[in-house]
Amino acid sequence: MSEVRYEQQGAIVQITIDRSAQLNAINEGVRKRLYEAFERFEADESACAAILTGSGGNAFCAGMDLMEAAQNALGVPPRWFLPIIGDSLTVTKPTIAAVNGVA
């Protein structure tokens, strides 16, 4: 099972962080797949807008996966660590977040 789902209906893409048991905390797999999903969205001429959301109803995203960070002795993450639109990721199409639960 992928930690990020990419679903397209017509011109709309929904990108879902799918780790609800961990409150959608961002681990290495999520980071990688978010980059891949947004690059796919940007390259797809049939996709006009994207919605980023989290699975389950308890949390949109709890932030960095602290268990993974502790295991890897991660201090301050490098700038490219997270896919941030307009910083480490270029997305020229409209993108919104459907924030559900805590963020």
N, CA, C and O atoms as CSV, one atom per row, in Angstrom:
chain,resi,resn,atom,element,x,y,z
A,1,MET,N,N,0.842,-1.183,0.000
A,1,MET,CA,C,0.000,0.000,0.000
A,1,MET,C,C,0.887,1.246,0.000
A,1,MET,O,O,1.840,1.349,0.773
A,2,SER,N,N,0.560,2.169,-0.864
A,2,SER,CA,C,1.324,3.407,-0.957
A,2,SER,C,C,0.946,4.354,0.172
A,2,SER,O,O,-0.203,4.388,0.614
A,3,GLU,N,N,1.903,5.103,0.621
A,3,GLU,CA,C,1.656,6.069,1.692
A,3,GLU,C,C,1.076,7.374,1.159
A,3,GLU,O,O,0.683,8.245,1.936
A,4,VAL,N,N,1.023,7.509,-0.152
A,4,VAL,CA,C,0.401,8.659,-0.803
A,4,VAL,C,C,-0.421,8.136,-1.965
A,4,VAL,O,O,0.080,7.407,-2.820
A,5,ARG,N,N,-1.691,8.517,-1.986
A,5,ARG,CA,C,-2.565,8.119,-3.095
A,5,ARG,C,C,-2.691,9.267,-4.094
A,5,ARG,O,O,-2.777,10.433,-3.709
A,6,TYR,N,N,-2.701,8.926,-5.366
A,6,TYR,CA,C,-2.873,9.889,-6.454
A,6,TYR,C,C,-4.100,9.457,-7.231
A,6,TYR,O,O,-4.108,8.397,-7.856
A,7,GLU,N,N,-5.140,10.280,-7.192
A,7,GLU,CA,C,-6.382,9.937,-7.874
A,7,GLU,C,C,-6.803,11.106,-8.741
A,7,GLU,O,O,-6.761,12.258,-8.309
A,8,GLN,N,N,-7.211,10.807,-9.969
A,8,GLN,CA,C,-7.625,11.864,-10.883
A,8,GLN,C,C,-9.028,11.602,-11.383
A,8,GLN,O,O,-9.350,10.501,-11.829
A,9,GLN,N,N,-9.865,12.633,-11.305
A,9,GLN,CA,C,-11.211,12.594,-11.865
A,9,GLN,C,C,-11.319,13.796,-12.786
A,9,GLN,O,O,-11.405,14.935,-12.325
A,10,GLY,N,N,-11.314,13.544,-14.075
A,10,GLY,CA,C,-11.315,14.629,-15.042
A,10,GLY,C,C,-10.044,15.451,-14.895
A,10,GLY,O,O,-8.939,14.910,-14.930
A,11,ALA,N,N,-10.203,16.743,-14.733
A,11,ALA,CA,C,-9.060,17.652,-14.638
A,11,ALA,C,C,-8.562,17.848,-13.207
A,11,ALA,O,O,-7.578,18.553,-12.984
A,12,ILE,N,N,-9.242,17.222,-12.231
A,12,ILE,CA,C,-8.910,17.417,-10.817
A,12,ILE,C,C,-8.146,16.212,-10.279
A,12,ILE,O,O,-8.545,15.062,-10.466
A,13,VAL,N,N,-7.032,16.510,-9.603
A,13,VAL,CA,C,-6.201,15.481,-8.977
A,13,VAL,C,C,-6.323,15.611,-7.468
A,13,VAL,O,O,-6.241,16.712,-6.924
A,14,GLN,N,N,-6.517,14.495,-6.801
A,14,GLN,CA,C,-6.486,14.488,-5.333
A,14,GLN,C,C,-5.269,13.696,-4.889
A,14,GLN,O,O,-5.100,12.532,-5.253
A,15,ILE,N,N,-4.420,14.345,-4.096
A,15,ILE,CA,C,-3.228,13.722,-3.542
A,15,ILE,C,C,-3.487,13.558,-2.050
A,15,ILE,O,O,-3.706,14.543,-1.344
A,16,THR,N,N,-3.462,12.321,-1.570
A,16,THR,CA,C,-3.834,12.022,-0.189
A,16,THR,C,C,-2.677,11.380,0.552
A,16,THR,O,O,-2.156,10.348,0.129
A,17,ILE,N,N,-2.271,11.997,1.665
A,17,ILE,CA,C,-1.304,11.370,2.561
A,17,ILE,C,C,-2.063,10.269,3.286
A,17,ILE,O,O,-3.069,10.537,3.941
A,18,ASP,N,N,-1.590,9.037,3.174
A,18,ASP,CA,C,-2.368,7.891,3.648
A,18,ASP,C,C,-1.630,7.116,4.744
A,18,ASP,O,O,-1.235,5.965,4.559
A,19,ARG,N,N,-1.459,7.779,5.885
A,19,ARG,CA,C,-0.878,7.130,7.080
A,19,ARG,C,C,-1.737,7.530,8.281
A,19,ARG,O,O,-1.221,8.061,9.264
A,20,SER,N,N,-3.014,7.282,8.205
A,20,SER,CA,C,-3.931,7.756,9.242
A,20,SER,C,C,-3.599,7.209,10.627
A,20,SER,O,O,-3.828,7.892,11.625
A,21,ALA,N,N,-3.064,5.987,10.708
A,21,ALA,CA,C,-2.709,5.420,12.017
A,21,ALA,C,C,-1.586,6.211,12.680
A,21,ALA,O,O,-1.447,6.198,13.903
A,22,GLN,N,N,-0.777,6.905,11.858
A,22,GLN,CA,C,0.314,7.739,12.380
A,22,GLN,C,C,-0.032,9.222,12.238
A,22,GLN,O,O,0.857,10.073,12.207
A,23,LEU,N,N,-1.322,9.522,12.152
A,23,LEU,CA,C,-1.827,10.891,11.972
A,23,LEU,C,C,-1.208,11.559,10.751
A,23,LEU,O,O,-0.976,12.768,10.739
A,24,ASN,N,N,-0.943,10.748,9.718
A,24,ASN,CA,C,-0.395,11.212,8.448
A,24,ASN,C,C,0.949,11.913,8.603
A,24,ASN,O,O,1.277,12.818,7.836
A,25,ALA,N,N,1.723,11.492,9.597
A,25,ALA,CA,C,3.062,12.056,9.804
A,25,ALA,C,C,3.926,11.768,8.574
A,25,ALA,O,O,3.796,10.721,7.941
A,26,ILE,N,N,4.798,12.704,8.254
A,26,ILE,CA,C,5.603,12.616,7.042
A,26,ILE,C,C,6.898,11.869,7.318
A,26,ILE,O,O,7.768,12.344,8.048
A,27,ASN,N,N,7.007,10.686,6.717
A,27,ASN,CA,C,8.228,9.889,6.804
A,27,ASN,C,C,8.919,9.916,5.441
A,27,ASN,O,O,8.496,10.638,4.538
A,28,GLU,N,N,9.980,9.128,5.300
A,28,GLU,CA,C,10.733,9.117,4.038
A,28,GLU,C,C,9.862,8.725,2.849
A,28,GLU,O,O,9.945,9.337,1.785
A,29,GLY,N,N,9.021,7.697,3.034
A,29,GLY,CA,C,8.147,7.259,1.950
A,29,GLY,C,C,7.164,8.333,1.527
A,29,GLY,O,O,6.936,8.527,0.333
A,30,VAL,N,N,6.583,9.029,2.483
A,30,VAL,CA,C,5.631,10.096,2.161
A,30,VAL,C,C,6.345,11.224,1.421
A,30,VAL,O,O,5.846,11.730,0.416
A,31,ARG,N,N,7.510,11.612,1.923
A,31,ARG,CA,C,8.264,12.688,1.252
A,31,ARG,C,C,8.518,12.330,-0.213
A,31,ARG,O,O,8.245,13.126,-1.112
A,32,LYS,N,N,9.038,11.139,-0.438
A,32,LYS,CA,C,9.367,10.706,-1.793
A,32,LYS,C,C,8.123,10.692,-2.675
A,32,LYS,O,O,8.144,11.188,-3.801
A,33,ARG,N,N,7.052,10.123,-2.158
A,33,ARG,CA,C,5.841,9.999,-2.969
A,33,ARG,C,C,5.129,11.330,-3.181
A,33,ARG,O,O,4.466,11.509,-4.203
A,34,LEU,N,N,5.248,12.269,-2.239
A,34,LEU,CA,C,4.684,13.605,-2.465
A,34,LEU,C,C,5.431,14.307,-3.597
A,34,LEU,O,O,4.809,14.912,-4.470
A,35,TYR,N,N,6.757,14.228,-3.584
A,35,TYR,CA,C,7.527,14.785,-4.702
A,35,TYR,C,C,7.060,14.165,-6.019
A,35,TYR,O,O,6.792,14.881,-6.984
A,36,GLU,N,N,6.965,12.841,-6.059
A,36,GLU,CA,C,6.548,12.139,-7.277
A,36,GLU,C,C,5.147,12.560,-7.711
A,36,GLU,O,O,4.909,12.790,-8.896
A,37,ALA,N,N,4.223,12.661,-6.765
A,37,ALA,CA,C,2.839,13.016,-7.087
A,37,ALA,C,C,2.746,14.426,-7.659
A,37,ALA,O,O,2.058,14.644,-8.656
A,38,PHE,N,N,3.421,15.373,-7.045
A,38,PHE,CA,C,3.347,16.742,-7.556
A,38,PHE,C,C,4.086,16.897,-8.885
A,38,PHE,O,O,3.671,17.700,-9.721
A,39,GLU,N,N,5.157,16.160,-9.097
A,39,GLU,CA,C,5.842,16.182,-10.394
A,39,GLU,C,C,4.948,15.573,-11.473
A,39,GLU,O,O,4.899,16.070,-12.598
A,40,ARG,N,N,4.251,14.512,-11.130
A,40,ARG,CA,C,3.302,13.887,-12.069
A,40,ARG,C,C,2.178,14.864,-12.411
A,40,ARG,O,O,1.826,15.024,-13.579
A,41,PHE,N,N,1.620,15.512,-11.402
A,41,PHE,CA,C,0.552,16.492,-11.595
A,41,PHE,C,C,1.030,17.620,-12.506
A,41,PHE,O,O,0.333,17.995,-13.449
A,42,GLU,N,N,2.194,18.150,-12.232
A,42,GLU,CA,C,2.728,19.269,-13.020
A,42,GLU,C,C,2.935,18.869,-14.482
A,42,GLU,O,O,2.681,19.672,-15.379
A,43,ALA,N,N,3.388,17.652,-14.733
A,43,ALA,CA,C,3.682,17.200,-16.091
A,43,ALA,C,C,2.435,16.813,-16.886
A,43,ALA,O,O,2.483,16.765,-18.115
A,44,ASP,N,N,1.336,16.540,-16.214
A,44,ASP,CA,C,0.114,16.061,-16.872
A,44,ASP,C,C,-0.704,17.233,-17.399
A,44,ASP,O,O,-1.281,17.993,-16.622
A,45,GLU,N,N,-0.750,17.376,-18.712
A,45,GLU,CA,C,-1.490,18.487,-19.320
A,45,GLU,C,C,-2.996,18.395,-19.092
A,45,GLU,O,O,-3.691,19.408,-19.170
A,46,SER,N,N,-3.509,17.203,-18.813
A,46,SER,CA,C,-4.949,17.052,-18.587
A,46,SER,C,C,-5.348,17.418,-17.155
A,46,SER,O,O,-6.533,17.591,-16.868
A,47,ALA,N,N,-4.371,17.536,-16.259
A,47,ALA,CA,C,-4.641,17.893,-14.856
A,47,ALA,C,C,-4.556,19.403,-14.693
A,47,ALA,O,O,-3.535,20.011,-15.013
A,48,CYS,N,N,-5.635,20.008,-14.194
A,48,CYS,CA,C,-5.692,21.471,-14.090
A,48,CYS,C,C,-5.601,21.991,-12.667
A,48,CYS,O,O,-5.191,23.134,-12.463
A,49,ALA,N,N,-5.968,21.196,-11.684
A,49,ALA,CA,C,-5.933,21.626,-10.286
A,49,ALA,C,C,-5.733,20.410,-9.392
A,49,ALA,O,O,-6.136,19.297,-9.730
A,50,ALA,N,N,-5.093,20.650,-8.226
A,50,ALA,CA,C,-4.842,19.544,-7.289
A,50,ALA,C,C,-5.362,19.898,-5.906
A,50,ALA,O,O,-5.390,21.064,-5.511
A,51,ILE,N,N,-5.771,18.871,-5.185
A,51,ILE,CA,C,-6.205,18.976,-3.794
A,51,ILE,C,C,-5.301,18.064,-2.981
A,51,ILE,O,O,-5.201,16.872,-3.272
A,52,LEU,N,N,-4.648,18.608,-1.973
A,52,LEU,CA,C,-3.836,17.818,-1.050
A,52,LEU,C,C,-4.637,17.620,0.221
A,52,LEU,O,O,-5.157,18.581,0.787
A,53,THR,N,N,-4.740,16.376,0.673
A,53,THR,CA,C,-5.485,16.091,1.892
A,53,THR,C,C,-4.827,14.932,2.644
A,53,THR,O,O,-3.871,14.323,2.163
A,54,GLY,N,N,-5.354,14.645,3.823
A,54,GLY,CA,C,-4.876,13.524,4.626
A,54,GLY,C,C,-5.993,12.519,4.818
A,54,GLY,O,O,-7.166,12.891,4.854
A,55,SER,N,N,-5.641,11.249,4.942
A,55,SER,CA,C,-6.651,10.207,5.130
A,55,SER,C,C,-7.143,10.194,6.570
A,55,SER,O,O,-6.486,10.708,7.476
A,56,GLY,N,N,-8.304,9.600,6.755
A,56,GLY,CA,C,-8.888,9.539,8.097
A,56,GLY,C,C,-9.444,10.898,8.493
A,56,GLY,O,O,-9.301,11.871,7.752
A,57,GLY,N,N,-10.062,10.966,9.630
A,57,GLY,CA,C,-10.663,12.221,10.056
A,57,GLY,C,C,-9.970,12.895,11.220
A,57,GLY,O,O,-10.384,13.971,11.650
A,58,ASN,N,N,-8.910,12.269,11.740
A,58,ASN,CA,C,-8.276,12.810,12.940
A,58,ASN,C,C,-7.211,13.854,12.676
A,58,ASN,O,O,-7.019,14.758,13.489
A,59,ALA,N,N,-6.513,13.748,11.555
A,59,ALA,CA,C,-5.416,14.681,11.293
A,59,ALA,C,C,-5.182,14.850,9.811
A,59,ALA,O,O,-5.196,13.882,9.050
A,60,PHE,N,N,-4.968,16.074,9.412
A,60,PHE,CA,C,-4.519,16.367,8.056
A,60,PHE,C,C,-3.074,15.890,7.932
A,60,PHE,O,O,-2.737,15.122,7.031
A,61,CYS,N,N,-2.227,16.356,8.847
A,61,CYS,CA,C,-0.827,15.944,8.877
A,61,CYS,C,C,-0.210,16.377,10.198
A,61,CYS,O,O,-0.276,17.552,10.560
A,62,ALA,N,N,0.385,15.444,10.915
A,62,ALA,CA,C,0.985,15.741,12.216
A,62,ALA,C,C,2.394,16.311,12.084
A,62,ALA,O,O,3.039,16.599,13.092
A,63,GLY,N,N,2.881,16.477,10.852
A,63,GLY,CA,C,4.229,16.997,10.641
A,63,GLY,C,C,5.225,15.873,10.469
A,63,GLY,O,O,4.872,14.779,10.028
A,64,MET,N,N,6.467,16.144,10.817
A,64,MET,CA,C,7.533,15.163,10.656
A,64,MET,C,C,7.279,13.935,11.516
A,64,MET,O,O,6.799,14.047,12.645
A,65,ASP,N,N,7.600,12.764,10.981
A,65,ASP,CA,C,7.510,11.526,11.735
A,65,ASP,C,C,8.641,11.528,12.766
A,65,ASP,O,O,9.795,11.274,12.422
A,66,LEU,N,N,8.316,11.810,14.010
A,66,LEU,CA,C,9.324,11.961,15.055
A,66,LEU,C,C,10.027,10.655,15.386
A,66,LEU,O,O,11.195,10.668,15.774
A,67,MET,N,N,9.343,9.530,15.243
A,67,MET,CA,C,9.980,8.226,15.469
A,67,MET,C,C,11.104,8.016,14.452
A,67,MET,O,O,12.209,7.615,14.817
A,68,GLU,N,N,10.824,8.284,13.199
A,68,GLU,CA,C,11.833,8.139,12.154
A,68,GLU,C,C,12.980,9.132,12.370
A,68,GLU,O,O,14.147,8.772,12.222
A,69,ALA,N,N,12.655,10.366,12.716
A,69,ALA,CA,C,13.684,11.380,12.946
A,69,ALA,C,C,14.610,10.962,14.084
A,69,ALA,O,O,15.822,11.156,13.997
A,70,ALA,N,N,14.051,10.393,15.145
A,70,ALA,CA,C,14.870,9.952,16.282
A,70,ALA,C,C,15.747,8.770,15.886
A,70,ALA,O,O,16.922,8.719,16.252
A,71,GLN,N,N,15.188,7.826,15.145
A,71,GLN,CA,C,15.956,6.660,14.705
A,71,GLN,C,C,17.130,7.058,13.818
A,71,GLN,O,O,18.188,6.430,13.856
A,72,ASN,N,N,16.934,8.108,13.020
A,72,ASN,CA,C,17.976,8.554,12.091
A,72,ASN,C,C,18.823,9.688,12.664
A,72,ASN,O,O,19.675,10.239,11.967
A,73,ALA,N,N,18.594,10.038,13.932
A,73,ALA,CA,C,19.317,11.134,14.582
A,73,ALA,C,C,19.283,12.396,13.723
A,73,ALA,O,O,20.294,13.080,13.561
A,74,LEU,N,N,18.114,12.689,13.180
A,74,LEU,CA,C,17.943,13.854,12.319
A,74,LEU,C,C,17.847,15.118,13.159
A,74,LEU,O,O,17.003,15.216,14.049
A,75,GLY,N,N,18.689,16.059,12.884
A,75,GLY,CA,C,18.638,17.360,13.552
A,75,GLY,C,C,17.737,18.277,12.746
A,75,GLY,O,O,16.580,17.947,12.487
A,76,VAL,N,N,18.259,19.414,12.354
A,76,VAL,CA,C,17.511,20.356,11.525
A,76,VAL,C,C,17.491,19.807,10.096
A,76,VAL,O,O,18.547,19.592,9.501
A,77,PRO,N,N,16.311,19.585,9.550
A,77,PRO,CA,C,16.236,19.012,8.203
A,77,PRO,C,C,16.773,20.002,7.157
A,77,PRO,O,O,16.640,21.214,7.328
A,78,PRO,N,N,17.372,19.493,6.084
A,78,PRO,CA,C,17.817,20.371,5.006
A,78,PRO,C,C,16.629,21.005,4.297
A,78,PRO,O,O,15.503,20.521,4.414
A,79,ARG,N,N,16.871,22.074,3.572
A,79,ARG,CA,C,15.809,22.845,2.924
A,79,ARG,C,C,14.940,21.985,2.001
A,79,ARG,O,O,13.725,22.178,1.954
A,80,TRP,N,N,15.531,21.052,1.276
A,80,TRP,CA,C,14.807,20.223,0.311
A,80,TRP,C,C,14.092,19.047,0.964
A,80,TRP,O,O,13.445,18.262,0.271
A,81,PHE,N,N,14.195,18.910,2.276
A,81,PHE,CA,C,13.686,17.750,2.996
A,81,PHE,C,C,12.196,17.506,2.736
A,81,PHE,O,O,11.777,16.364,2.545
A,82,LEU,N,N,11.410,18.562,2.728
A,82,LEU,CA,C,9.974,18.443,2.479
A,82,LEU,C,C,9.616,19.068,1.142
A,82,LEU,O,O,10.213,20.071,0.751
A,83,PRO,N,N,8.652,18.493,0.434
A,83,PRO,CA,C,8.198,19.100,-0.810
A,83,PRO,C,C,7.309,20.306,-0.506
A,83,PRO,O,O,6.139,20.152,-0.154
A,84,ILE,N,N,7.867,21.490,-0.644
A,84,ILE,CA,C,7.134,22.720,-0.361
A,84,ILE,C,C,6.971,23.481,-1.665
A,84,ILE,O,O,7.953,23.888,-2.286
A,85,ILE,N,N,5.730,23.667,-2.073
A,85,ILE,CA,C,5.440,24.358,-3.318
A,85,ILE,C,C,5.989,25.783,-3.241
A,85,ILE,O,O,5.757,26.512,-2.276
A,86,GLY,N,N,6.722,26.151,-4.287
A,86,GLY,CA,C,7.311,27.483,-4.351
A,86,GLY,C,C,8.690,27.563,-3.715
A,86,GLY,O,O,9.346,28.603,-3.778
A,87,ASP,N,N,9.131,26.473,-3.105
A,87,ASP,CA,C,10.453,26.453,-2.484
A,87,ASP,C,C,11.252,25.282,-3.055
A,87,ASP,O,O,12.112,25.479,-3.913
A,88,SER,N,N,10.976,24.082,-2.591
A,88,SER,CA,C,11.705,22.911,-3.068
A,88,SER,C,C,10.959,22.183,-4.186
A,88,SER,O,O,11.422,21.155,-4.679
A,89,LEU,N,N,9.817,22.713,-4.578
A,89,LEU,CA,C,8.966,22.060,-5.571
A,89,LEU,C,C,8.288,23.125,-6.423
A,89,LEU,O,O,7.725,24.084,-5.893
A,90,THR,N,N,8.339,22.960,-7.727
A,90,THR,CA,C,7.691,23.907,-8.639
A,90,THR,C,C,6.362,23.332,-9.101
A,90,THR,O,O,6.309,22.273,-9.726
A,91,VAL,N,N,5.298,24.042,-8.785
A,91,VAL,CA,C,3.959,23.696,-9.253
A,91,VAL,C,C,3.333,24.991,-9.761
A,91,VAL,O,O,3.204,25.964,-9.018
A,92,THR,N,N,2.949,24.991,-11.029
A,92,THR,CA,C,2.413,26.211,-11.641
A,92,THR,C,C,0.888,26.205,-11.749
A,92,THR,O,O,0.289,27.178,-12.206
A,93,LYS,N,N,0.271,25.114,-11.331
A,93,LYS,CA,C,-1.182,24.987,-11.428
A,93,LYS,C,C,-1.808,25.205,-10.055
A,93,LYS,O,O,-1.137,25.030,-9.038
A,94,PRO,N,N,-3.090,25.587,-10.011
A,94,PRO,CA,C,-3.756,25.783,-8.719
A,94,PRO,C,C,-3.723,24.535,-7.855
A,94,PRO,O,O,-4.012,23.433,-8.322
A,95,THR,N,N,-3.372,24.718,-6.602
A,95,THR,CA,C,-3.299,23.631,-5.634
A,95,THR,C,C,-3.871,24.128,-4.319
A,95,THR,O,O,-3.514,25.207,-3.846
A,96,ILE,N,N,-4.757,23.343,-3.730
A,96,ILE,CA,C,-5.328,23.715,-2.429
A,96,ILE,C,C,-5.157,22.559,-1.453
A,96,ILE,O,O,-4.913,21.421,-1.855
A,97,ALA,N,N,-5.286,22.861,-0.181
A,97,ALA,CA,C,-5.257,21.820,0.842
A,97,ALA,C,C,-6.648,21.694,1.443
A,97,ALA,O,O,-7.264,22.690,1.824
A,98,ALA,N,N,-7.134,20.468,1.524
A,98,ALA,CA,C,-8.394,20.178,2.198
A,98,ALA,C,C,-7.992,19.676,3.587
A,98,ALA,O,O,-7.746,18.487,3.790
A,99,VAL,N,N,-7.933,20.607,4.528
A,99,VAL,CA,C,-7.437,20.291,5.868
A,99,VAL,C,C,-8.557,19.670,6.691
A,99,VAL,O,O,-9.590,20.297,6.925
A,100,ASN,N,N,-8.345,18.443,7.123
A,100,ASN,CA,C,-9.322,17.713,7.931
A,100,ASN,C,C,-8.652,17.336,9.249
A,100,ASN,O,O,-7.553,16.781,9.239
A,101,GLY,N,N,-9.271,17.619,10.349
A,101,GLY,CA,C,-8.672,17.301,11.640
A,101,GLY,C,C,-7.556,18.257,11.976
A,101,GLY,O,O,-7.491,19.361,11.435
A,102,VAL,N,N,-6.665,17.837,12.875
A,102,VAL,CA,C,-5.558,18.702,13.309
A,102,VAL,C,C,-4.520,18.797,12.202
A,102,VAL,O,O,-4.370,17.910,11.362
A,103,ALA,N,N,-3.815,19.915,12.247
A,103,ALA,CA,C,-2.769,20.134,11.222
A,103,ALA,C,C,-1.547,20.705,11.895
A,103,ALA,O,O,-0.544,20.970,11.233
